[in-house]
Amino acid sequence: MSAPTRENRSGSGEDMQRRDWSERIDAVVAAAAAAAADVDAQGRFPQEMLDAAREQLILGAHVPAVHGGLGRSITEICRLVEALGAVCASSAAVIAMHFSQELCLTRHVDLEEDTALSRFTCAVAAEQLLLASSTTEKNIGGDTRTSSCAVVAHDDGSVTVAKSAPVISYGRFADAILVTARRDPEAPASEQSLVVVPREHLSLERTSEWDALGLRGTMSEGFELEGTVSADMVLPVDFATISAQTMLPASHTLWASSWLGLATGAGAVARRFIQKKARSNPGTTPPGALRLAELEVRIQSMIDTVRSSIARFEKAAHDPELATSMHFAIAMNTLKVSTSESVRAIVSEAMVIVGIASYSNTGPFSLARSLRDAMGPSLQVNNDRILNSSASLLTVSKGRA
């Protein structure tokens, strides 16, 4: 669905921009919803959603308009991810991971300078490139702040990075992968750089397949990765700063938005079920209505948690001191843990409200896919790892900001 032309719209410029963004979201969500069941059943990549996202110029949404993107805010992008989460958790996950990488570029590359990285960032918008991430490594697991592989410099001005990656979500479908590695072979494991490796400079040898319980469309396969690019495709900022200011909070807020969509989608199924029961027996309150009211409390609490955290990140985007503070890191960790546990509880409670119809893999009240998708959030970057990180910070924290 193409956006209406400017001549066909009325109202202020801000109103038109808001309506235009909403219509773009609607088109992508419709494509994701139509394919969601088959994506899950076949365990395949949600190509229909990606095609619609490209048609709507979504993939460059956070690139400033002056540089060819849509210039949408973090909050607006999170709302897109949330809307996708309500219909297809895999599609939401792909878009969330894409934007966690796009924000690393838009916030840590100077787009006013003519560099390889600035040109690439503009190309993300112009060519609608899909970005993936490779931060985990064999024998290191989910610790994104440690690498054993290193950036190896060559005399011709190029660099090579080779990584044994246990998982790269949708790696086979990405147009570029942002790879973490030690800044050089002599650097300690925690001194990392972030390298942008476009598809044409990338070698991927698949080492494992993805046949998972839920989030089946993310295609989170394992690879032996190798890429050689010019040295100016290494971000000029150390990864510790990128992680603290951008990648960690972006990942947590975007993921949380997808889980909020999954939770509200399950709640909507439970609501429709109770409303159908009420219509079939006018004048009486269905037995599950009280449980539905209790579920709404949980959902509203999750909404408030996620949206206030997004606002915190939006504020920190303009305040480097806040973005690198201990309190901010703890808040983002807390967001990940709390929302990943909330979505599982909310979907489970929605199933209790609906009853046996929710247990079916098909039908208007099925929540089987939602339940399977909701099991993953606590496991991807395991909550125990996140809690251990917060525990370390709390031992030296001076209290709330």
Helices and strands as residue ranges (DSSP letters): G 6-8, H 13-42, H 47-55, G 58-60, G 65-67, H 74-85, H 89-108, H 116-126, E 131-134, E 152-153, E 158-169, G 171-173, E 176-182, E 192-198, G 199-201, E 202-208, G 216-218, E 220-230, G 231-233, H 239-242, I 243-247, H 248-280, H 289-316, H 320-323, H 326-354, H 356-359, H 368-374, H 383-394
